[in-house]
Amino acid sequence: MSNGSWHDRLLSGFKRTSDRLTGNLVGLSAARLDEETLDEIEEALIASDLGPEMAGRVRKRLAAGQYERNMEELGIRLVVAEEVEKTLAQVAKPLEIEAFPRPQVILVIGVNGSGKTTTIAKLAHLFQEQDYAVMVAAGDTFRAAAIGQLKTWAERIGVPIVAGPEGGDAAGIVYDAVKKATEIGTDVLIVDTAGRLQNKRELMDELAKIRRVLGRLNPEAPHDVVLVLDATTGQNALSQIEVFKEVAGVTGLVMTKLDGTARGGVLVNAAEKYGLPIHAIGVGEQVDDLRPFDANEVARIIAGVEELNR
């Protein structure tokens, strides 16, 4: 179990973003909302990785002049918190296990190094806490390290795993996993997939083959295609959404590595730009450091006002 409450871990995870935002807003006041001040506020928000869409919306709200003349920096941050919450509330959607017949098949995709394999273990643990029976499948056969890492995690958290040799047929492993999961009454099957984007055609072909195999066993599968993003990569994470939407039909996101060094504003930017469900965020290395999030709580932390009215 990680140290500190989930709220404390969120505070730590978004610290860089919150510090950057509040630092960029120091000395700005809505008491004189001329064009120059509005420009400075908008630039401060963009510099905090919240994205041009969010910055523009906050500017528009402030320019509408519905505020007291003596509104200071704190008031601006409250407006930021409200706008961020509106955006995050539309996408903060936990993964629901609703498939019938079981299992619900979740394909997990993402570039190597994004924390994909570890995220699979954390998702499995999250579902275990909700009393679901979970199985994992090592479909990233391109890397022996990925297979070994997933086997280690599966043993640690106590879930069955279906795996094969390095270089094996990923679709065949997925086929075996679905058959086994169906036989033993598993609720959730989480499938790791290859993370190489160097050859998009190869990745698309492999995912298409996995989909065909799944379709023969269960026409509804995969029920979810979850993209894992590394928050420390900032804007690069957004370009990954673009590519993986095209090659894999992404249905939702998980953002990892919100560890205090991350560009946490990219969470808001991704929500604003793509509107895909964000199922969970990861704020540490421990197995319980990945959870669904509350839009109000995260918005107030990002904007630096979470301690108000406590």
C-alpha positions in Angstrom: 0.0 0.0 0.0 1.3 3.5 -0.9 2.0 6.1 1.7 -0.6 8.9 2.2 -4.2 9.3 1.1 -5.2 9.3 -2.5 -5.8 13.0 -2.2 -2.3 13.5 -0.9 -0.9 11.5 -3.8 -2.9 13.6 -6.3 -1.5 16.7 -4.7 2.0 15.4 -5.2 1.3 14.1 -8.7 -0.1 17.4 -10.0 2.4 19.5 -8.0 4.5 20.6 -11.0 1.4 21.6 -13.0 -0.2 23.4 -10.1 3.0 25.2 -9.2 3.6 26.2 -12.7 0.0 27.6 -13.1 0.0 29.5 -9.9 3.6 30.8 -10.6 2.5 32.0 -14.0 -0.5 33.8 -12.6 1.4 35.6 -9.8 0.7 39.3 -9.8 -2.1 39.1 -12.4 -5.4 40.6 -11.4 -8.8 40.7 -12.9 -9.3 44.2 -11.4 -8.2 45.6 -14.8 -9.3 43.2 -17.4 -7.8 45.0 -20.4 -6.5 43.1 -23.5 -3.0 43.0 -22.2 -4.0 41.3 -18.9 -6.2 38.8 -20.7 -3.3 38.0 -23.0 -1.1 37.4 -20.1 -3.7 35.1 -18.4 -4.2 33.2 -21.6 -0.4 32.7 -22.1 0.0 31.6 -18.5 -2.6 28.9 -19.0 -1.0 27.7 -22.3 2.4 27.7 -20.6 0.9 25.4 -17.9 0.1 22.7 -20.6 -3.7 23.2 -20.2 -4.0 23.8 -24.0 -5.2 26.6 -26.2 -8.8 25.6 -26.1 -9.0 25.7 -22.3 -7.0 29.0 -22.2 -9.3 30.5 -24.7 -12.4 29.5 -22.7 -11.1 31.0 -19.5 -10.2 34.2 -21.3 -13.6 34.4 -22.8 -15.3 34.0 -19.4 -13.1 36.6 -17.7 -13.6 39.0 -20.6 -17.4 38.7 -20.2 -16.9 40.9 -17.1 -19.2 39.0 -14.7 -16.7 39.5 -11.9 -16.1 41.9 -9.1 -13.6 44.6 -10.0 -11.3 43.6 -7.2 -11.0 40.0 -8.3 -7.4 38.9 -7.7 -5.3 36.0 -8.7 -7.2 33.6 -6.5 -10.4 34.5 -8.3 -8.8 33.8 -11.6 -7.7 30.3 -10.3 -11.3 29.6 -9.2 -12.5 30.3 -12.8 -9.8 28.0 -14.1 -10.9 25.3 -11.7 -14.5 25.6 -12.8 -13.6 25.4 -16.5 -11.2 22.5 -16.0 -13.9 20.6 -14.0 -16.4 21.1 -16.8 -14.1 19.5 -19.2 -12.9 16.7 -17.0 -16.4 15.8 -15.8 -17.3 14.9 -19.3 -14.5 12.3 -19.6 -14.0 11.0 -16.1 -15.5 7.6 -16.7 -14.4 4.4 -14.8 -14.2 1.2 -16.8 -17.5 -0.6 -16.1 -17.6 -4.4 -16.4 -20.9 -5.0 -18.1 -20.2 -7.5 -20.8 -22.5 -10.5 -21.2 -21.5 -13.2 -21.9 -18.3 -12.8 -19.9 -15.4 -12.2 -20.2 -15.2 -8.5 -20.9 -12.1 -8.2 -23.1 -10.0 -5.1 -22.7 -7.2 -4.6 -25.2 -4.4 -2.4 -23.7 -2.3 -0.5 -26.2 0.5 2.1 -26.0 4.1 2.8 -27.0 6.9 0.9 -25.2 7.9 2.8 -22.1 4.5 4.3 -21.4 4.0 2.0 -18.4 1.6 -0.2 -20.3 2.5 -3.6 -18.7 2.5 -2.1 -15.2 -0.8 -0.4 -15.9 -2.4 -3.7 -16.9 -1.4 -5.1 -13.5 -2.8 -2.0 -11.7 -6.1 -2.3 -13.7 -6.3 -6.0 -12.8 -5.8 -5.1 -9.1 -8.5 -2.4 -9.3 -11.0 -4.9 -10.7 -10.0 -7.5 -8.0 -10.9 -4.9 -5.4 -14.3 -4.7 -7.0 -14.6 -8.5 -6.6 -14.2 -9.4 -10.3 -12.3 -12.4 -11.5 -9.5 -11.3 -13.7 -7.1 -12.9 -16.2 -4.3 -11.3 -18.2 -2.9 -12.3 -21.6 0.7 -11.5 -22.7 -0.1 -10.4 -26.3 3.0 -8.3 -26.6 5.0 -11.2 -28.0 7.5 -8.8 -29.7 9.4 -8.3 -26.4 10.5 -11.1 -24.1 10.8 -8.5 -21.3 7.1 -7.6 -21.6 6.1 -11.2 -21.3 8.4 -11.7 -18.3 7.2 -8.5 -16.6 3.5 -9.4 -17.0 4.2 -12.9 -15.6 5.9 -11.4 -12.6 3.0 -9.0 -12.0 0.4 -11.7 -12.5 2.1 -13.9 -9.8 2.4 -10.9 -7.5 -1.3 -9.9 -7.6 -2.6 -13.5 -8.0 -4.2 -13.6 -11.4 -3.9 -16.3 -14.0 -2.0 -15.4 -17.2 -1.9 -16.9 -20.7 1.4 -16.4 -22.3 3.6 -17.9 -25.1 7.2 -17.6 -26.3 8.8 -14.4 -27.6 7.9 -14.0 -31.3 4.8 -16.1 -30.9 1.5 -15.5 -32.6 -0.3 -12.8 -30.5 -3.7 -13.6 -32.0 -3.3 -17.3 -31.0 -2.5 -16.3 -27.4 -5.5 -14.1 -27.3 -7.6 -17.0 -28.7 -6.4 -19.3 -26.0 -6.9 -16.7 -23.3 -10.6 -16.0 -24.3 -11.3 -19.8 -24.4 -9.8 -20.3 -21.0 -11.4 -17.3 -19.5 -14.8 -18.4 -20.8 -14.3 -21.9 -19.4 -13.4 -20.8 -15.9 -15.9 -18.0 -15.7 -13.5 -15.0 -15.7 -15.2 -11.6 -15.6 -12.4 -9.5 -17.2 -9.6 -10.5 -19.6 -7.0 -7.8 -20.0 -4.8 -8.2 -23.1 -1.3 -6.7 -23.5 -0.5 -5.8 -27.1 2.7 -4.8 -29.0 3.7 -1.2 -28.5 5.8 -0.6 -31.6 4.7 2.4 -33.7 7.8 2.4 -36.0 5.8 0.3 -38.4 2.2 1.3 -38.2 1.1 -1.1 -40.9 2.5 -4.1 -39.0 0.8 -3.0 -35.8 -2.5 -2.4 -37.6 -2.3 -5.9 -39.2 -1.6 -7.5 -35.9 -4.4 -5.7 -34.1 -6.8 -6.5 -37.0 -5.9 -10.2 -36.7 -6.5 -10.1 -32.9 -9.9 -8.5 -33.6 -10.8 -11.2 -36.1 -9.9 -13.9 -33.7 -11.9 -12.3 -30.9 -14.9 -11.8 -33.2 -15.1 -15.5 -33.9 -15.3 -16.2 -30.1 -17.4 -13.2 -29.1 -18.7 -10.7 -31.7 -18.8 -8.0 -29.1 -15.1 -8.3 -28.3 -12.9 -6.4 -27.7 -15.3 -4.4 -25.5 -12.7 -1.7 -24.7 -9.5 -0.5 -26.4 -7.6 1.4 -23.8 -4.6 3.6 -24.7 -2.0 4.1 -21.9 -0.3 7.5 -22.0 2.8 8.7 -20.2 2.1 12.1 -18.7 5.8 13.0 -18.5 5.9 13.2 -22.3 3.6 16.2 -22.5 2.4 17.1 -26.0 3.9 13.9 -27.4 1.1 12.1 -25.5 -1.5 14.0 -27.6 0.2 12.9 -30.9 0.0 9.3 -29.7 -3.8 9.6 -29.2 -4.0 10.8 -32.8 -2.0 7.9 -34.2 -3.6 5.1 -32.0 -7.1 6.4 -32.7 -6.3 5.8 -36.4 -4.6 2.4 -36.1 -6.5 0.8 -33.1 -9.9 2.4 -32.6 -9.2 3.7 -29.1 -12.2 3.8 -26.9 -10.7 5.3 -23.7 -7.5 6.5 -22.1 -5.4 5.8 -18.9 -2.8 8.4 -18.0 0.2 7.2 -16.0 3.3 8.7 -14.4 1.6 11.7 -12.8 4.4 11.7 -10.3 5.2 15.3 -9.6 7.5 15.7 -12.6 4.8 15.2 -15.1 3.1 17.7 -17.4 -0.2 17.1 -15.7 -2.0 19.8 -17.7 -1.9 17.4 -20.6 -4.7 15.5 -18.9 -6.9 18.5 -19.4 -5.6 19.1 -22.9 -6.3 15.5 -24.0 -9.9 15.8 -22.5 -10.5 19.1 -24.3 -9.1 18.0 -27.6 -10.3 14.4 -28.0 -13.2 13.9 -25.5 -12.3 10.3 -25.1 -13.2 8.7 -21.7 -10.3 8.9 -19.3 -10.8 5.7 -17.2 -8.1 6.2 -14.6 -4.9 8.1 -13.7 -1.7 6.8 -12.2 0.1 8.8 -9.5 2.9 6.4 -8.4 4.6 3.0 -8.8 2.6 1.0 -6.3 -0.1 -1.4 -7.4 -2.9 0.7 -5.9 -1.6 4.0 -7.4 -4.0 3.8 -10.4 -7.7 4.8 -9.9 -10.6 6.6 -11.4 -10.6 10.3 -10.6 -13.0 12.9 -9.4 -13.2 15.8 -11.8 -13.8 18.4 -9.1 -10.9 17.3 -6.9 -8.4 17.1 -9.8 -9.5 20.5 -11.2 -9.1 22.2 -7.8 -5.7 20.7 -7.3 -4.5 21.7 -10.8 -5.8 25.3 -10.3 -4.2 25.4 -6.8 -7.5 26.0 -4.9 -8.1 22.5 -3.4 -7.6 23.7 0.2 -10.3 26.3 0.0 -13.4 25.8 2.2 -11.9 22.7 3.8 
